[in-house]
Amino acid sequence: MSKKKKVLYFVPDNPFNNKAGNITRFVKMLDYFNRKSEEFDVDFITERFWGNWNDESIRMFADKYPTINLVVLDRKIDRKKFLSYIFKYKIWEFIFGFAKNE
């Protein structure tokens, strides 16, 4: 009896935001890993802000890829460290949020 191969798959994007060509490639990989669940034990890691993940997209992922473990990382900095919070989170959130809306 062979063991499952463990795969750690990191993509910061959301597979349900069809705005870029790289999404097609990594969705195909997710489909492959989902089909081959008897061979692979997959952890898919993504980033909440960059990928624009919300509760609905997390549910959609669980429905479409039931054999893949989804881990959504939060990049948010602790507000108690005010300067770090401003420079490492809020400014970037403003810049990238503004860029995504255009």
N, CA, C and O atoms as CSV, one atom per row, in Angstrom:
chain,resi,resn,atom,element,x,y,z
A,1,MET,N,N,0.843,-1.181,0.000
A,1,MET,CA,C,0.000,0.000,0.000
A,1,MET,C,C,0.888,1.245,0.000
A,1,MET,O,O,1.723,1.423,0.887
A,2,SER,N,N,0.703,2.086,-0.983
A,2,SER,CA,C,1.546,3.274,-1.086
A,2,SER,C,C,0.941,4.445,-0.329
A,2,SER,O,O,-0.276,4.558,-0.178
A,3,LYS,N,N,1.823,5.305,0.139
A,3,LYS,CA,C,1.371,6.500,0.852
A,3,LYS,C,C,0.999,7.589,-0.137
A,3,LYS,O,O,1.496,7.627,-1.263
A,4,LYS,N,N,0.123,8.464,0.300
A,4,LYS,CA,C,-0.219,9.637,-0.512
A,4,LYS,C,C,0.946,10.617,-0.499
A,4,LYS,O,O,1.635,10.772,0.509
A,5,LYS,N,N,1.150,11.264,-1.615
A,5,LYS,CA,C,2.162,12.316,-1.695
A,5,LYS,C,C,1.553,13.598,-1.153
A,5,LYS,O,O,0.436,13.973,-1.511
A,6,LYS,N,N,2.298,14.258,-0.291
A,6,LYS,CA,C,1.818,15.502,0.291
A,6,LYS,C,C,2.258,16.671,-0.575
A,6,LYS,O,O,3.420,16.774,-0.967
A,7,VAL,N,N,1.295,17.559,-0.868
A,7,VAL,CA,C,1.572,18.715,-1.719
A,7,VAL,C,C,1.136,19.976,-0.987
A,7,VAL,O,O,0.016,20.065,-0.484
A,8,LEU,N,N,2.031,20.936,-0.938
A,8,LEU,CA,C,1.713,22.258,-0.418
A,8,LEU,C,C,1.682,23.179,-1.630
A,8,LEU,O,O,2.710,23.421,-2.264
A,9,TYR,N,N,0.509,23.685,-1.943
A,9,TYR,CA,C,0.311,24.472,-3.165
A,9,TYR,C,C,-0.059,25.893,-2.751
A,9,TYR,O,O,-1.117,26.116,-2.161
A,10,PHE,N,N,0.811,26.851,-3.059
A,10,PHE,CA,C,0.567,28.241,-2.681
A,10,PHE,C,C,0.342,29.094,-3.916
A,10,PHE,O,O,1.183,29.150,-4.814
A,11,VAL,N,N,-0.801,29.753,-3.947
A,11,VAL,CA,C,-1.104,30.768,-4.955
A,11,VAL,C,C,-1.894,31.849,-4.232
A,11,VAL,O,O,-2.919,31.538,-3.625
A,12,PRO,N,N,-1.461,33.103,-4.270
A,12,PRO,CA,C,-2.170,34.140,-3.523
A,12,PRO,C,C,-3.505,34.536,-4.145
A,12,PRO,O,O,-4.315,35.190,-3.488
A,13,ASP,N,N,-3.752,34.153,-5.401
A,13,ASP,CA,C,-4.981,34.554,-6.081
A,13,ASP,C,C,-6.159,33.645,-5.735
A,13,ASP,O,O,-5.998,32.546,-5.206
A,14,ASN,N,N,-7.335,34.146,-6.053
A,14,ASN,CA,C,-8.584,33.411,-5.862
A,14,ASN,C,C,-8.953,32.752,-7.197
A,14,ASN,O,O,-9.004,33.445,-8.213
A,15,PRO,N,N,-9.212,31.431,-7.229
A,15,PRO,CA,C,-9.518,30.777,-8.504
A,15,PRO,C,C,-10.852,31.207,-9.099
A,15,PRO,O,O,-11.135,30.887,-10.254
A,16,PHE,N,N,-11.670,31.915,-8.350
A,16,PHE,CA,C,-12.977,32.342,-8.843
A,16,PHE,C,C,-12.957,33.782,-9.367
A,16,PHE,O,O,-13.997,34.317,-9.751
A,17,ASN,N,N,-11.775,34.407,-9.381
A,17,ASN,CA,C,-11.600,35.726,-9.994
A,17,ASN,C,C,-10.931,35.509,-11.339
A,17,ASN,O,O,-9.704,35.475,-11.420
A,18,ASN,N,N,-11.708,35.363,-12.378
A,18,ASN,CA,C,-11.166,35.021,-13.692
A,18,ASN,C,C,-10.683,36.254,-14.432
A,18,ASN,O,O,-11.238,36.607,-15.473
A,19,LYS,N,N,-9.661,36.910,-13.912
A,19,LYS,CA,C,-9.161,38.132,-14.519
A,19,LYS,C,C,-7.754,37.999,-15.075
A,19,LYS,O,O,-7.225,38.961,-15.631
A,20,ALA,N,N,-7.134,36.830,-14.940
A,20,ALA,CA,C,-5.746,36.697,-15.392
A,20,ALA,C,C,-5.501,35.304,-15.954
A,20,ALA,O,O,-6.186,34.344,-15.600
A,21,GLY,N,N,-4.519,35.214,-16.829
A,21,GLY,CA,C,-4.197,33.939,-17.454
A,21,GLY,C,C,-3.596,32.929,-16.496
A,21,GLY,O,O,-3.747,31.723,-16.694
A,22,ASN,N,N,-2.908,33.408,-15.447
A,22,ASN,CA,C,-2.316,32.475,-14.496
A,22,ASN,C,C,-3.386,31.701,-13.736
A,22,ASN,O,O,-3.123,30.600,-13.253
A,23,ILE,N,N,-4.575,32.254,-13.624
A,23,ILE,CA,C,-5.652,31.581,-12.900
A,23,ILE,C,C,-6.074,30.311,-13.640
A,23,ILE,O,O,-6.372,29.299,-13.006
A,24,THR,N,N,-6.100,30.355,-14.958
A,24,THR,CA,C,-6.458,29.173,-15.739
A,24,THR,C,C,-5.509,28.021,-15.428
A,24,THR,O,O,-5.947,26.886,-15.241
A,25,ARG,N,N,-4.230,28.305,-15.373
A,25,ARG,CA,C,-3.244,27.254,-15.096
A,25,ARG,C,C,-3.408,26.676,-13.696
A,25,ARG,O,O,-3.392,25.456,-13.529
A,26,PHE,N,N,-3.566,27.528,-12.694
A,26,PHE,CA,C,-3.639,26.950,-11.354
A,26,PHE,C,C,-4.990,26.318,-11.071
A,26,PHE,O,O,-5.078,25.445,-10.207
A,27,VAL,N,N,-6.051,26.725,-11.767
A,27,VAL,CA,C,-7.341,26.034,-11.646
A,27,VAL,C,C,-7.226,24.630,-12.237
A,27,VAL,O,O,-7.781,23.679,-11.686
A,28,LYS,N,N,-6.514,24.497,-13.349
A,28,LYS,CA,C,-6.284,23.169,-13.940
A,28,LYS,C,C,-5.518,22.280,-12.963
A,28,LYS,O,O,-5.813,21.090,-12.845
A,29,MET,N,N,-4.543,22.846,-12.270
A,29,MET,CA,C,-3.798,22.068,-11.275
A,29,MET,C,C,-4.700,21.654,-10.119
A,29,MET,O,O,-4.620,20.519,-9.648
A,30,LEU,N,N,-5.561,22.564,-9.653
A,30,LEU,CA,C,-6.501,22.211,-8.588
A,30,LEU,C,C,-7.447,21.108,-9.045
A,30,LEU,O,O,-7.735,20.182,-8.287
A,31,ASP,N,N,-7.930,21.204,-10.282
A,31,ASP,CA,C,-8.797,20.146,-10.828
A,31,ASP,C,C,-8.060,18.811,-10.848
A,31,ASP,O,O,-8.623,17.782,-10.476
A,32,TYR,N,N,-6.816,18.829,-11.278
A,32,TYR,CA,C,-6.006,17.612,-11.325
A,32,TYR,C,C,-5.845,17.014,-9.927
A,32,TYR,O,O,-6.080,15.822,-9.729
A,33,PHE,N,N,-5.446,17.836,-8.964
A,33,PHE,CA,C,-5.260,17.348,-7.597
A,33,PHE,C,C,-6.568,16.833,-7.014
A,33,PHE,O,O,-6.567,15.852,-6.271
A,34,ASN,N,N,-7.668,17.470,-7.336
A,34,ASN,CA,C,-8.970,17.028,-6.837
A,34,ASN,C,C,-9.330,15.651,-7.419
A,34,ASN,O,O,-9.830,14.783,-6.704
A,35,ARG,N,N,-9.074,15.462,-8.713
A,35,ARG,CA,C,-9.354,14.170,-9.364
A,35,ARG,C,C,-8.449,13.066,-8.829
A,35,ARG,O,O,-8.878,11.919,-8.698
A,36,LYS,N,N,-7.216,13.402,-8.523
A,36,LYS,CA,C,-6.222,12.420,-8.084
A,36,LYS,C,C,-6.092,12.382,-6.561
A,36,LYS,O,O,-4.996,12.200,-6.033
A,37,SER,N,N,-7.191,12.552,-5.874
A,37,SER,CA,C,-7.154,12.633,-4.405
A,37,SER,C,C,-6.671,11.339,-3.748
A,37,SER,O,O,-6.229,11.358,-2.599
A,38,GLU,N,N,-6.751,10.213,-4.468
A,38,GLU,CA,C,-6.242,8.966,-3.890
A,38,GLU,C,C,-4.713,8.928,-3.909
A,38,GLU,O,O,-4.100,8.132,-3.198
A,39,GLU,N,N,-4.102,9.789,-4.721
A,39,GLU,CA,C,-2.650,9.836,-4.812
A,39,GLU,C,C,-2.029,11.005,-4.054
A,39,GLU,O,O,-0.889,10.918,-3.600
A,40,PHE,N,N,-2.785,12.109,-3.916
A,40,PHE,CA,C,-2.235,13.331,-3.338
A,40,PHE,C,C,-3.050,13.821,-2.149
A,40,PHE,O,O,-4.280,13.770,-2.146
A,41,ASP,N,N,-2.334,14.293,-1.149
A,41,ASP,CA,C,-2.925,14.985,-0.005
A,41,ASP,C,C,-2.503,16.453,-0.152
A,41,ASP,O,O,-1.348,16.796,0.102
A,42,VAL,N,N,-3.448,17.325,-0.567
A,42,VAL,CA,C,-3.102,18.685,-0.975
A,42,VAL,C,C,-3.596,19.713,0.030
A,42,VAL,O,O,-4.747,19.685,0.466
A,43,ASP,N,N,-2.689,20.624,0.387
A,43,ASP,CA,C,-3.027,21.822,1.156
A,43,ASP,C,C,-2.842,23.007,0.218
A,43,ASP,O,O,-1.734,23.273,-0.249
A,44,PHE,N,N,-3.926,23.712,-0.054
A,44,PHE,CA,C,-3.865,24.903,-0.903
A,44,PHE,C,C,-3.841,26.129,0.001
A,44,PHE,O,O,-4.778,26.366,0.764
A,45,ILE,N,N,-2.764,26.906,-0.088
A,45,ILE,CA,C,-2.600,28.076,0.763
A,45,ILE,C,C,-2.720,29.324,-0.103
A,45,ILE,O,O,-2.143,29.410,-1.187
A,46,THR,N,N,-3.480,30.281,0.401
A,46,THR,CA,C,-3.698,31.528,-0.315
A,46,THR,C,C,-3.712,32.676,0.676
A,46,THR,O,O,-3.612,32.463,1.884
A,47,GLU,N,N,-3.833,33.881,0.170
A,47,GLU,CA,C,-3.798,35.071,1.022
A,47,GLU,C,C,-5.100,35.853,0.867
A,47,GLU,O,O,-5.499,36.184,-0.250
A,48,ARG,N,N,-5.756,36.146,1.980
A,48,ARG,CA,C,-7.101,36.724,1.978
A,48,ARG,C,C,-7.182,38.053,1.221
A,48,ARG,O,O,-8.051,38.213,0.363
A,49,PHE,N,N,-6.309,38.993,1.516
A,49,PHE,CA,C,-6.408,40.320,0.907
A,49,PHE,C,C,-6.050,40.288,-0.567
A,49,PHE,O,O,-6.794,40.809,-1.398
A,50,TRP,N,N,-4.926,39.686,-0.897
A,50,TRP,CA,C,-4.470,39.655,-2.283
A,50,TRP,C,C,-5.473,38.931,-3.178
A,50,TRP,O,O,-5.772,39.388,-4.281
A,51,GLY,N,N,-5.989,37.806,-2.700
A,51,GLY,CA,C,-6.927,37.018,-3.488
A,51,GLY,C,C,-8.361,37.467,-3.381
A,51,GLY,O,O,-9.238,36.927,-4.056
A,52,ASN,N,N,-8.608,38.445,-2.543
A,52,ASN,CA,C,-9.967,38.956,-2.350
A,52,ASN,C,C,-10.922,37.832,-1.941
A,52,ASN,O,O,-11.994,37.670,-2.524
A,53,TRP,N,N,-10.518,37.067,-0.939
A,53,TRP,CA,C,-11.321,35.953,-0.443
A,53,TRP,C,C,-12.382,36.461,0.521
A,53,TRP,O,O,-12.124,37.351,1.332
A,54,ASN,N,N,-13.570,35.892,0.426
A,54,ASN,CA,C,-14.642,36.169,1.382
A,54,ASN,C,C,-15.311,34.849,1.727
A,54,ASN,O,O,-14.916,33.805,1.208
A,55,ASP,N,N,-16.312,34.876,2.588
A,55,ASP,CA,C,-16.963,33.641,3.029
A,55,ASP,C,C,-17.601,32.884,1.865
A,55,ASP,O,O,-17.568,31.654,1.829
A,56,GLU,N,N,-18.173,33.610,0.927
A,56,GLU,CA,C,-18.808,32.961,-0.223
A,56,GLU,C,C,-17.791,32.225,-1.087
A,56,GLU,O,O,-18.042,31.091,-1.494
A,57,SER,N,N,-16.655,32.844,-1.373
A,57,SER,CA,C,-15.651,32.181,-2.206
A,57,SER,C,C,-15.026,30.990,-1.474
A,57,SER,O,O,-14.634,30.016,-2.117
A,58,ILE,N,N,-14.929,31.050,-0.157
A,58,ILE,CA,C,-14.423,29.911,0.621
A,58,ILE,C,C,-15.402,28.744,0.528
A,58,ILE,O,O,-14.981,27.597,0.376
A,59,ARG,N,N,-16.699,29.023,0.616
A,59,ARG,CA,C,-17.713,27.966,0.449
A,59,ARG,C,C,-17.682,27.388,-0.961
A,59,ARG,O,O,-17.800,26.176,-1.146
A,60,MET,N,N,-17.523,28.261,-1.952
A,60,MET,CA,C,-17.459,27.790,-3.336
A,60,MET,C,C,-16.249,26.873,-3.538
A,60,MET,O,O,-16.341,25.860,-4.232
A,61,PHE,N,N,-15.135,27.227,-2.937
A,61,PHE,CA,C,-13.934,26.387,-3.042
A,61,PHE,C,C,-14.185,25.025,-2.411
A,61,PHE,O,O,-13.838,23.998,-2.994
A,62,ALA,N,N,-14.785,25.010,-1.223
A,62,ALA,CA,C,-15.052,23.743,-0.536
A,62,ALA,C,C,-16.006,22.868,-1.345
A,62,ALA,O,O,-15.870,21.644,-1.349
A,63,ASP,N,N,-16.968,23.484,-2.027
A,63,ASP,CA,C,-17.899,22.712,-2.854
A,63,ASP,C,C,-17.231,22.164,-4.107
A,63,ASP,O,O,-17.471,21.018,-4.489
A,64,LYS,N,N,-16.401,22.967,-4.741
A,64,LYS,CA,C,-15.773,22.553,-5.998
A,64,LYS,C,C,-14.590,21.609,-5.778
A,64,LYS,O,O,-14.362,20.705,-6.583
A,65,TYR,N,N,-13.843,21.811,-4.703
A,65,TYR,CA,C,-12.648,21.004,-4.426
A,65,TYR,C,C,-12.746,20.384,-3.023
A,65,TYR,O,O,-12.023,20.799,-2.117
A,66,PRO,N,N,-13.614,19.418,-2.840
A,66,PRO,CA,C,-13.820,18.861,-1.487
A,66,PRO,C,C,-12.627,18.085,-0.929
A,66,PRO,O,O,-12.529,17.897,0.283
A,67,THR,N,N,-11.728,17.638,-1.791
A,67,THR,CA,C,-10.592,16.845,-1.309
A,67,THR,C,C,-9.356,17.686,-1.019
A,67,THR,O,O,-8.339,17.157,-0.572
A,68,ILE,N,N,-9.433,18.979,-1.267
A,68,ILE,CA,C,-8.284,19.866,-1.064
A,68,ILE,C,C,-8.511,20.724,0.173
A,68,ILE,O,O,-9.559,21.351,0.327
A,69,ASN,N,N,-7.519,20.743,1.045
A,69,ASN,CA,C,-7.595,21.539,2.270
A,69,ASN,C,C,-7.224,22.985,1.948
A,69,ASN,O,O,-6.118,23.255,1.480
A,70,LEU,N,N,-8.142,23.907,2.198
A,70,LEU,CA,C,-7.918,25.326,1.941
A,70,LEU,C,C,-7.439,26.019,3.210
A,70,LEU,O,O,-8.047,25.881,4.272
A,71,VAL,N,N,-6.348,26.765,3.091
A,71,VAL,CA,C,-5.826,27.570,4.192
A,71,VAL,C,C,-5.724,29.004,3.680
A,71,VAL,O,O,-4.948,29.289,2.768
A,72,VAL,N,N,-6.514,29.909,4.275
A,72,VAL,CA,C,-6.510,31.309,3.869
A,72,VAL,C,C,-5.764,32.101,4.935
A,72,VAL,O,O,-6.210,32.200,6.078
A,73,LEU,N,N,-4.630,32.660,4.550
A,73,LEU,CA,C,-3.805,33.418,5.487
A,73,LEU,C,C,-4.254,34.867,5.550
A,73,LEU,O,O,-4.608,35.469,4.536
A,74,ASP,N,N,-4.234,35.408,6.742
A,74,ASP,CA,C,-4.496,36.831,6.935
A,74,ASP,C,C,-3.161,37.543,7.078
A,74,ASP,O,O,-2.313,37.137,7.872
A,75,ARG,N,N,-2.984,38.591,6.315
A,75,ARG,CA,C,-1.740,39.355,6.333
A,75,ARG,C,C,-1.840,40.543,7.280
A,75,ARG,O,O,-0.874,41.285,7.453
A,76,LYS,N,N,-2.973,40.718,7.873
A,76,LYS,CA,C,-3.219,41.901,8.674
A,76,LYS,C,C,-2.286,41.976,9.887
A,76,LYS,O,O,-2.041,40.983,10.571
A,77,ILE,N,N,-1.790,43.153,10.121
A,77,ILE,CA,C,-0.866,43.423,11.221
A,77,ILE,C,C,-1.682,43.850,12.445
A,77,ILE,O,O,-2.736,44.472,12.313
A,78,ASP,N,N,-1.188,43.513,13.621
A,78,ASP,CA,C,-1.832,43.887,14.873
A,78,ASP,C,C,-1.906,45.411,15.001
A,78,ASP,O,O,-0.895,46.097,14.851
A,79,ARG,N,N,-3.086,45.930,15.273
A,79,ARG,CA,C,-3.279,47.387,15.374
A,79,ARG,C,C,-2.570,48.005,16.573
A,79,ARG,O,O,-2.368,49.218,16.619
A,80,LYS,N,N,-2.197,47.189,17.527
A,80,LYS,CA,C,-1.499,47.720,18.697
A,80,LYS,C,C,-0.110,48.226,18.327
A,80,LYS,O,O,0.440,49.093,19.006
A,81,LYS,N,N,0.449,47.692,17.265
A,81,LYS,CA,C,1.741,48.167,16.756
A,81,LYS,C,C,1.430,49.158,15.646
A,81,LYS,O,O,1.485,48.821,14.463
A,82,PHE,N,N,1.106,50.364,16.032
A,82,PHE,CA,C,0.524,51.355,15.133
A,82,PHE,C,C,1.360,51.624,13.883
A,82,PHE,O,O,0.828,51.578,12.774
A,83,LEU,N,N,2.642,51.901,14.035
A,83,LEU,CA,C,3.471,52.220,12.871
A,83,LEU,C,C,3.587,51.028,11.916
A,83,LEU,O,O,3.512,51.195,10.698
A,84,SER,N,N,3.768,49.843,12.465
A,84,SER,CA,C,3.815,48.651,11.614
A,84,SER,C,C,2.486,48.461,10.899
A,84,SER,O,O,2.455,48.131,9.714
A,85,TYR,N,N,1.400,48.668,11.611
A,85,TYR,CA,C,0.068,48.525,11.033
A,85,TYR,C,C,-0.122,49.496,9.866
A,85,TYR,O,O,-0.630,49.105,8.815
A,86,ILE,N,N,0.276,50.739,10.038
A,86,ILE,CA,C,0.110,51.747,8.982
A,86,ILE,C,C,0.984,51.425,7.768
A,86,ILE,O,O,0.495,51.406,6.638
A,87,PHE,N,N,2.287,51.171,8.004
A,87,PHE,CA,C,3.214,51.007,6.889
A,87,PHE,C,C,3.167,49.630,6.231
A,87,PHE,O,O,3.411,49.518,5.029
A,88,LYS,N,N,2.861,48.591,6.985
A,88,LYS,CA,C,2.863,47.246,6.412
A,88,LYS,C,C,1.488,46.779,5.947
A,88,LYS,O,O,1.388,45.803,5.204
A,89,TYR,N,N,0.437,47.457,6.369
A,89,TYR,CA,C,-0.890,46.989,5.985
A,89,TYR,C,C,-1.752,48.070,5.336
A,89,TYR,O,O,-2.157,47.915,4.184
A,90,LYS,N,N,-2.037,49.146,6.036
A,90,LYS,CA,C,-3.015,50.127,5.558
A,90,LYS,C,C,-2.591,50.810,4.261
A,90,LYS,O,O,-3.409,50.988,3.359
A,91,ILE,N,N,-1.339,51.187,4.164
A,91,ILE,CA,C,-0.887,51.850,2.936
A,91,ILE,C,C,-0.993,50.893,1.756
A,91,ILE,O,O,-1.471,51.275,0.688
A,92,TRP,N,N,-0.552,49.651,1.942
A,92,TRP,CA,C,-0.630,48.666,0.852
A,92,TRP,C,C,-2.078,48.337,0.522
A,92,TRP,O,O,-2.424,48.170,-0.647
A,93,GLU,N,N,-2.925,48.244,1.537
A,93,GLU,CA,C,-4.347,47.981,1.294
A,93,GLU,C,C,-4.950,49.106,0.456
A,93,GLU,O,O,-5.735,48.854,-0.459
A,94,PHE,N,N,-4.586,50.331,0.768
A,94,PHE,CA,C,-5.097,51.475,0.006
A,94,PHE,C,C,-4.607,51.435,-1.441
A,94,PHE,O,O,-5.393,51.606,-2.373
A,95,ILE,N,N,-3.309,51.210,-1.623
A,95,ILE,CA,C,-2.730,51.213,-2.977
A,95,ILE,C,C,-3.312,50.084,-3.812
A,95,ILE,O,O,-3.799,50.330,-4.915
A,96,PHE,N,N,-3.275,48.858,-3.316
A,96,PHE,CA,C,-3.759,47.722,-4.097
A,96,PHE,C,C,-5.266,47.735,-4.216
A,96,PHE,O,O,-5.802,47.324,-5.245
A,97,GLY,N,N,-5.962,48.193,-3.201
A,97,GLY,CA,C,-7.414,48.312,-3.291
A,97,GLY,C,C,-7.825,49.326,-4.335
A,97,GLY,O,O,-8.790,49.121,-5.072
A,98,PHE,N,N,-7.086,50.422,-4.394
A,98,PHE,CA,C,-7.353,51.449,-5.406
A,98,PHE,C,C,-7.060,50.907,-6.798
A,98,PHE,O,O,-7.824,51.151,-7.732
A,99,ALA,N,N,-5.957,50.170,-6.946
A,99,ALA,CA,C,-5.575,49.622,-8.251
A,99,ALA,C,C,-6.579,48.570,-8.730
A,99,ALA,O,O,-6.852,48.491,-9.927
A,100,LYS,N,N,-7.127,47.769,-7.830
A,100,LYS,CA,C,-8.086,46.729,-8.207
A,100,LYS,C,C,-9.411,47.323,-8.667
A,100,LYS,O,O,-10.107,46.731,-9.491
A,101,ASN,N,N,-9.762,48.493,-8.136
A,101,ASN,CA,C,-11.045,49.109,-8.480
A,101,ASN,C,C,-11.030,49.813,-9.815
A,101,ASN,O,O,-12.089,50.163,-10.337
A,102,GLU,N,N,-9.856,50.028,-10.383
A,102,GLU,CA,C,-9.773,50.731,-11.670
A,102,GLU,C,C,-9.876,49.764,-12.823
A,102,GLU,O,O,-9.826,50.177,-13.982
